[in-house]
């Protein structure tokens, strides 16, 4: 039986080592460092415990049981640190607080290994089996350890409760992992363990680590950034619904909840069974998945709504979701219906409509309603005495004129399209236009309905930007970099050079001066890199202090010139800064042609960067 226990503990150690290795490979991700430390502590716990079960002599059993406490006292602290990092509370882990967290484990080890002089830990209750009782310090350590685990569990539960997206099940995985030590404790207290004398705690902690690794690296908990929801989206009158690539609802703004009567429990549900108008949109998604689609629906007998479907994707990236905009078009529908009844009636409706309504005959704007004047800043007289293209952004002239002329001739054209509107004070507003051909003063003209969609466009552009950019530096993010790397594999821009750049001393800056100083260092590094490379070169921040630059059509000589140019810009930057704000970069480069694997080139550049970094450390140490 003893050998079976030892073998099981050795297997547990091997699994913990595997998880630690996985976490260390992703050490730039938040939480990976804490998970690595936690797994290392479990190895330090389980291996001595395995040796204890192989010993026959009681003295050696006592010795190896004491040795397990190197891991026992470290594991709760490590899991607590891991929870802080994953739940976005890493700023609490200052250097002083890290040292404070080390006090109790070190003091416990000192008291444990000197117990024979004072009995504060074992109090004469020492056993070669599971230790469930002891002296005063035994209980102080137990209470302290479970208090840390309880706080970690609370942090994960709060993260689970506050997650409003389909990603909630990922947070649930973290909660499940944190419950494992408590299961072990319950088994011990109730004395229902099927393995007499064997402490199940290291096994349960190992299971926790495996669960955490599954959540972090299989479910990509730290890689998936839910679609950003800023104040602009929250305050829009238009309903906004975000779907993932499996067509499940992942987000709703307040307007959508009100218009459709939806609630939190609808998050994660399929659009097909939740949105009554999906039968129309589903056809558009199936037939034209790479385009935008529109459809008008009636949600009640007195109100009309327009549903607009757009794909969410990054630059050169496959679609990863859909954005649905729900707009109340009751005024427009009522206007269109009443226009058919009386010219006098529709003139009155024009005056009071909340959308811009304009009549264009030939290329001249002949009539507009008051809201058009309010939005553009021009008087009605200025508007109705000018060519309508005067109020259209120059880059959109050809597109808008083409659609207008087709509609004027009765040809097939886009039922609705968007363009940029110029106001009198030179601001740009986005407008969405639909129209019909009418008779005006005995001649053919177009009646156009324009909606101000500036808020919506800003929201869409913000969503698009945040999916491909690093918020702190404004550079591209890792997701965009990986997509661009895949695109280049089949491109024509070989040879391609990759530069890996690491900002030296970031951790030291964070520890000594706080994360705001570290953030400032990263932003300055990003600005230096922006001034060092061509517009066609791609710069991305792919980790905490790591950046990568893709230089297309660049051989090794060109890449070396780029490295030298970057180093020169760093020197120029440092000449304008005090010594405590100097910037230091470790740089590695690699070049490949179309016969090389770009992922291998990336690894070579990364290795070259770390070689330079380690060389600096060696020279500094000497």
N, C-alpha and C positions, 0 to 999 in steps of 0.2 A: 504493500500500500504506500509506504514511504517513497519508494522509487517512482510510483505513479504520480504522487503529488509533485515530486521534483521535476519529472518530465513535463507535467502540465504547466508548471511555473516557468520552465525554460521556454516552452512554446509561447507562453504569454510574453516573455521578454523579447522573443524574436518578433512577434507581432508588433510590440511597442517600438522596437527598433525600426521596423519597416515604416510604421506611421511617422516616426520621427524623421526618417530619411525623406519621406514624401513632403513633410512640412518644411524641412530645411531647404529642399529644392525650390519651394515657393516662399522663401523667407522674406521677400519684399512685400508680401501680402499681409494686411493687418490680421493678427491672430496667429500667423504661422510661427512666430518666435515663441509665443506663449505655449502653443501646442507642442513644439519641439522640446521645450523645457519640461513640460508635463510628462511627455513620453520618456524622457531621460530619467526623470525621478522614478517612474514606474519600473524602469530597468534596474535602477539602483535598489529598488524595493524587492522585486521578484527574484533576481538572481541570488542574492544572499539567502533569501527565504528557501530557494531550491536547494542550496548547499546545506542549509540546516536539516532538511529532510533526508539528506544522504549521510549525515553524521550519526554515529551510534553513541559516542561519548557525550554525556550530558553537558560537560563543560564547553565542548565545542558547539553544541546546540545553543547554549546561552550566548556564546560569542557571536554566532551568525545571526541569531535573532536580534541582538543589539545592533548588528551591522545593517539590518533592514531599515533601521530608523533614519539612515541617510536619505532614503527615498520617502519614508513615511512622513517626515516633517516637511519635505519639499513639495510633495504632490499637491496638497491643498492650496498652497501659495501659488504654485504654477497654474493650476486650474483657475484660480481667482484672477491672475494676470491675463490668462487667455480670455476669460469672460469680459474683462475690461476692454481688451483690444477689439474683440469681435463686435461688442455692442457700442462702439464709438465713444468709449470713455478713456481712451489711451492717454489723453492729456493729463489725467490724474497721476499717471505713473512718472512723477518727477524723480530725479536722482535721489533726493532726500527720502521720498516715500518708498522707493525701492530698497534703500538701506534699512528703513524702518521695518519693512516686511521681512527682512532677513534676521531681525533681532530674535524673535521668538523661536524659529527653528534652530538657530545656533545655540541659544540658551538651553533649549530642550536637549540637544545633543550633549552639551557640557554636563547638565544635571544627570542625564542617563548614564554616561560613561564614568561618572564619579558617584553613582548611587550607593556603592558599598560603604561610603563614608558617612552618608546622611540619610539614606532611605527615602528621599523626597519623591522618587519616581515609582519604584516598585513597592516600597513599604512592606517588604517581606512577602509579597504576594507573587513573586516571580514564577513563571511557568514556561515550560517548553512548548506548550500548545498556544491556542488563541488567547491573547491577553485582553481580558474584559474588565479588569479592575486593577487598582494600583494606588499609589500615594497621591498627595496633593497636586504635584506637578503633572502627574499622569492625566488627571482630570482637567487641569488648566489647559494642557496641550490638546486634549480631545475637544473641549468646548471651543477653543480658538480655531481648531481645524474645521470643525463642522460649521462654525460661524462664517468662515471664509467660503465654504461650499454653499451655505445657505444664501449668502449675498450673491454669489455667482449664479445660483439657480434663479433668484429673484430678477437679476439683470436679464437673463434669457427669457423668462416669462414676460417681463415688460416689453422686450423686443417682439415677442410673439403677439402680444395683445395690441401693440401699436402698428403692426404691419397690416396694411390695408389691401395688399395685392395678392395675387396668386402665389407669390413667394412666401406666404405665411407658412406653408408646410416645411420650408427650409428652416425657418426659425424654430418650428416644432421639433425638428431633428436635434437642434441644440438643446432644447429643454429635455428631450428624451435622454440625451447623453449625460446631462447633469443630474438626472434622477438615479443613475446607476449606483453611485456610492451610497445613496440613501436606501436603496433596495438591499445592499449588502449589510448596512447597519440594522435594518429591520429583521433580516434573517438571523443576525447574531443575537439581537435582543430577544427574539421569540424562540431562539434555540431550535430552529427547524432546518439547520444545514444538513444535507445528506452526507457531508464529509466531516467526520469528527476530528476535532483539534485543528482543522485547516482554516486559516483566515482567508475568507473569500474576497476581502477588500481589494487586493491588487488585481484580481481577475476582473472585478467590476470596473475599476478604474481603467483597465486595459480596454474593456468593452466601450467605456465612455470615449476613450481616445479614438477607437476605430469608428465610432458613430460620428464624432466630430470630423474626422478625416473624410468620411463619406459626405457629410454636409458641406465641407469646405471645398473639396476637390472634385467630387462626383456631381454634386448638385450646383457647384460653382456659386456658393453663397456670396463669396467676396467679389466675384467677377460680374454678377448680374446687377446692374444698376437700374432699378425701376424707373420708368419714364418720369422725368422731372415734372413736378406740379408746383408752379410758382403762383404768386398772387394774381398775375394776369389771367391765368386759366381759371383760378378759383372765382374771380369776380366777373367773368364773362357772362353776358346774358344768353349766349348760345350754349346749348348743351354739348359737352365734350365727353366722349366715350373712347377709351383706349382698349384695343384687343391685342392679345399676343398672337404669335404665328399659328397657334392652334385654334384661333378664333374664339378664345375665352375672354370674358370681360376682366380686365386687370385694374381699371381705374374709371371713376366717374366724378365729374365736377358737380357742385351743388345744383346748377341749372338742370343738368341731365336727370338728377335724382328727382327734382320737382316735376319736370315735364313728363317723365315716364313712370313716376311712382316707384322708383327703384331704391333699394336699401343695401346696407353692407353685406347682407347674406347673399346678394346677387353677384358679388365679386367672386370670380373664379368659375362662374356658370357659363355654359356655351351660349354664344349669341343667338344661335338658331332657336333655342328653347326659351330665351329670356326676352328678346327684342321682337315684338310682334311684326315689325316691318322688315325683319331679316330675310323673308322669302324673296323680296325684291333685291336687296343688296347681295344676297348669296349668289344670285345669278351673275351679277356684275363681277364678283370676286372670281367665280369659276371661269368666266369667259374672257375677262381682261384683267388678270391679276397684277399686271405691271402698270395699270393706268388708274386714273381717278374715275369715280363713278358717282352719279347723282340720281336721285329719285325723289319725287314728291309724294307724301303720304298724308292721310287724314287720320289723326288720332281721336278726334271727336267730331260731332256734327257741325260745330261752330268754329273750329280752329284748323288751320292748315300748317304743316311743317315740312321743311325741306331737309332731307338727310344727305350729307355729303361724305363720301368715303375716300380716304387717301391712304396710301401705303406709307409706313414708317420704315426708313432704311437709311444707312449711312452712305457716304460717297463711295461709288464702286462696290456697293454692298447689297447682298440679297435682302429682300423684304424680311423684317423681323417683327411685324405687327401692322395694325391698322388704326387709323384715327378717324372717328366718326364725329362729324359736327352736325348738330340738330338746331335748325333755325326756324323761328316762328315767321311764317310768310303770310299770315292771315290778311294783313293790310294789302299786300300785293295781289293776292288772289281776289279779294273783294274789289279792288280797283279794276283788275282785268275784267271781272264779270260785269261790273256796272258800266265800264266803258262801252260795252256792246249795247247798252240801253239808251244812253243820251250823251251827246257831246257836252251839254251843260253840266250834267251830273259828274262826268269825269273831270271837268275843269275844277269843280269843287273838291273832288277827291285829290286831285293834284296838289291843291293848295294845302291840304291837311295831312297828306301822306308822310310817313316817317322815313321813307326811302327817297332817294333822288330820282326824279322822273324828268326826262328830257326828250324833246322832239328834235330830230336832225333831218333836214331836207338838203339833199345834195351833200355838201360838206359843211354847211352852216348850221349852227345851233339856233333853232327858231323859238323854242319854248322850254322853260324849266320851272320847277316849283320852288317855293321858298327854302326848303331844306337844302337844295342844291347850292343856293347862295350862302347859307350858313356854313356848310361844310367846306366849300372852296374858298370862301372869303371874298369872292367877286360879287358885285351887285348884279341883279337880274338883267339890268341894261347892258353891263359889260359882257355877260354870258351870252345873251341873245343877239349880239352884234358881232360875234367872232366865229371863226372856223372852230369846230369842236376839237380839232387836233391841238389847238393852242393849250388845252388843259390836260393833254395826255403827255406822259413822259416820252422824250424823243426816242428812246430805245423801243418803245411799244407802238410807235406810229404805224409802221407797216402792218403789224398784226391786227391792230384795232381797225384801221382803214379797210383792210381786206375783209374782215368779218362784217363791217357795216355795208360795204358795197354788195357783198353776196346776199345779205338780208334784203337790201333795197331791190335787188334784181329777182328776189324770190328763190335764190339758189340755196342748196343745203349748206348749213353752217353750224358751228357749235351752238347749242341751245343756250349755254352759259359759259362765260370765260372771264378771266381776271386780267386787270391791267393796273398800271400805276397812274394815279391822278395827281396833278400838280396844283397846289393851292396858291393863292395870291402871295403869301409870304414864303413861297418856295419850299414848303414842306411837301413830302411825298406821302400820299395816302393810297392804300390799296382799295380798289373797287371791284365788285363782281357784277357783271352786267348780263341781263337777258332782255330780249326785245321782240317786237313784232313789226311787220310792215303795215302802214296805215296810209290813208289819204289825208293830206294836210293842205288846205287852201287850194284844192284841186290838183295837187301833185303828189307823187309818191314820196313817202318819208318813212322814218323809223321811229317808233315809240320805244324808249329804252328805260329800263328800271335798274338803277344802280344802288347796290348795298355797300356801305362802308364796312369793309372786312379787315381794317388795319389791325385791330386787336387780335383777330384770329390768325392773321399772317404772322404777326410777331410771336404769337404762341407757337405756331408751327415751326417757325425758324429757330425759336429757342429750343424746342424739343429736338430738332434736327442737329443743332449745334452741340447740345449737351450729350448727344449720343456718340459724337465723334471727337470731342475735345476734352482736355484736362482743364477743370474749372480753375485751379490755382494759377497755372502758367499761361493758359490760353493756347497751348500747343495741342497737337493731336494726341489722342490717348492710345493705350495699348491695343484696344479693339480695332481702331482704324489702322494702326501700324500692321497688325497681322493680316488684315484684309488687303492692304496695299502690297504687302509682301507676296500674297497669293496672286494678286493681279500681275505683278511684275514677272512672275515665273513664265507667263505665256506672252509677255510683251516683246517689244523690239528695242528696248533701251539698254542692251548689254554692250560692254561690261557694266556691272552694277557694283558700287562700293557701299559698304555699311560701316558706319562709325558708332562705336559704343562709348558713351561718355558718362562718367560717374562724378558726382559732386563730392569732393573730399571733405571730411570733417562735419558732415551734416548732423550726425548723432551727437557729436560733442557740442555743436552750437545749440541743438535742442535742449540738451541736458543743462548747459550753463546759462543760456539766455532765454529759453522758452521756445515754444513752437512758432510764435510769431516771428522770431528772428530767423528760424529755419525756413519758414515760408518766404521771408524776404530774400534769403540767400537763393532759394530755388527760382524765384521770379527774376532776380538779377542774372542768374545763370541762363535762364531762358532768353532774356533780352540779348545777352552777348551772343548766343547761338543764332538768334534771328538775324543779327547784323553780319554774321560770318558766312552765310550760305546763300545760294541762288534761290530765286523764287520757285524754280521747279524742283528743288531739293525738299524732301519731307522730313520735318523734325517732330519727334513724338516723345512724350514722357511716358515710360513704360513701367516705372516703379517708383518707390519713394525718392531715391536719389539718382535714378538711372534714366538716361536719355539715349535715343538712337536716331541717327540721321541716315536716310536713304539718299544716295547720290546716283541718279541714273546717268548712263552714258559716261561713266568715269572709270578710267583704268587706275592702276596702282599709283602712277605718278600724279594724276589728278587728285586722287584721294589724299596723298601725302601733302599736296599743296593746300588742300582743304583743312587738314589737321594743323599745318603751320599757320594758316590764316586764323583759325580759331584760337590758337595759342597767342597770336599777336593781339587779337581782340581782348583776350583775358588780361594781357599785360597793360593794354590801354585802359581797360576798366580799373585795374588795381592802382594805376597812377592817379586816378581821380578819387580814390577812396582811402580812408584811414586804414592802418595795418590790420585792425581787428575786423574789417569788413572785406578783406582781400578774398578773392575767389580762386580756388584751386580745383583743377579738373584732372582726372585720369582718363586717358583716351586710348582706345584701341580701334584698329581698322582692318578690314579684310575686303578682298575684291574677287569677283567671280564672273565667268561668262555664262552663256546660255547652257553650257554643259555641266555647270555646277549647281548643286542644290543650295538655294538661298538660305534655307534653315541652317545648313552647315556653315555657310559664310557668316551668318549671324553668330553662331557659336564661336567661330574663330575670332571674330571681332570682340566678343565678350571675353574670351580667354586672353586676348592681347591686352584688353583694358585691365583685367585683374592682374596680369603680369606686371604692368606698369605700376599699379596701385601697391602691390606687394613689394616691388622694388623700392618705392618711396618709403614704405614702412621700414624696410631693412636699413636703408641709408639713414633714416631718422633715428633708428635705434642705435646705430653705430656712432 
